[in-house]
């Protein structure tokens, strides 16, 4: 995998995380004003945490690939 492709993949991941955070904040704000907000917020936080873990794992894999390419 070329450095340009890795950089592009990382940029897409970071953009996705920014969109997730923005959606979470918007939804949390709107939901907190309504009934049953806490359950929905907890659900969204759990989903976001799972996505963060997946992205972190992907970044670790990319780091491993970069190390292999440097050798």
N, C-alpha and C positions, 0 to 999 in steps of 0.2 A: 504494500500500500504506500503510495507516494505521500510525501509530506503535505502537499497541497490537498489531497483527498482527506487526510487526517485532520488538517486544519478546518476544512469545510465541514466535516462530520462534527467536530467539536463546536463549531459555530452554530450548526443546526441544533445540537443538544442544548447549548446555552440559550438559544432563542426559544426552544420548547419549554425549558425550565422557567424562563421569564413569563411566557404565556400562561403556564400552569399557576405560577404565583399570582399573576394578575387576576386570573379567573377565580382562584381560591379566595383572594381578598375581596373581590367583588361579590362573590357568592356568600362569603361569610358575613359581609356587611348587610346584604339584603336578607339573608336567612336569619340573622340574629334579631332582626326586627319582627320576624314572624314566629308563629307557634311551632314547636318541634325543632327549633333552630339548633339546639345543642347536639342532637343526634346527627343531624346533617353535617354540622361542622366537624364532629368527630370522624364521621365517615370520610369527609373530604381530606382531613388531615392524614388519616390512615392511607388513603389512596396516594396522596402526595408523598408520603414517606416511602411507600413502596416504589414509586417512580424514581425518587431520589436514590434509593438503594440500587435500582436497576441501572441508572445512569452512572453511579459510582462504579459498579461492576464493569460496565462498558468502558469507562475511562481506564480502569485497571488493565483490562484486556488490551486497550490501545497502547498503554504504557509498555506492556510486555512485548507487543509487536514492534514498537519503536526500539526497544532494547535489542531484540533479535535482529532487526535491520542494521543496527549500528555495529553488531559483532561481525 
